[in-house]
Amino acid sequence: MTTAGTAEADFGGTAVKEVSLPASDPLVLAAGGTTLNGNLSAGFYISETAWNGQAGLVLSSGASGGGFSHRYARPAYQDGVHGISTARGVPDVAGEADQSTGWAFVFTGGSKRWIMPASGTSAAASLWGGLMALADQYAQHDLGFVNPAIYRIARSSGYHQAFHDITTGSNIVNTPPVGMGGYQAGPGWDPVTGWGSPDAQVLVPLLAA
């Protein structure tokens, strides 16, 4: 379980758009990031968009990673997925990553305690780690490698019940001196938010089945 990332690498002065390790490893469930729109006091979901710190008036430190690997070929569980050709595409899934709308971490140090917002795809990966633990508990055994099951569910008729499909926003970031592009979110799988964020109440039983 890890995060998905797009990095700008320097090979002899040439910028190369590449996804990061270990997220791009086919044996890892890679998580992208979203910005949540919800009614927090009432506890209900409205919508999400791809997390991108450059999209707002105040720039944050990043955006949802994603793209295609130059190291790994497309794994079998991604065969036939629209938008993926011959390379491993990331992320697989997504979760809340925006500092302004994210959930809270409680830190302790000595006698002091303080609360800070969880942000970035590291927060999204933590969310998915917790969800997988719930699915293991529900199944009453370790589910092991879940990527094939994630893709099977996402390509089934239950997709829109188990996932929130993120269709707006991008991970396009342009950082001087060399600009780096990115990708647009869209219906179904995309190299920004994968299949989208989970509806755990539906997805957990499906994973455990």
Secondary structure, 3 states (H helix, E strand, C coil): CEECCEEEEEECCEEEEEECCCCCCCCCCEEEEEEEEEECCCCEEEEEEECECCCCCCCCCCECCCEEEEEEECCHHHCCCCCCCCEEEECCEEEECCCCCCCEEEEEECCEEEEEECCCHHHHHHHHHHHHHHHHHHHCCCCCCCHHHHHHHHCCCCHHHHEECCCCCECCEEECCEEECCCECCCCCECCCECCEECHHHHHHHHHC
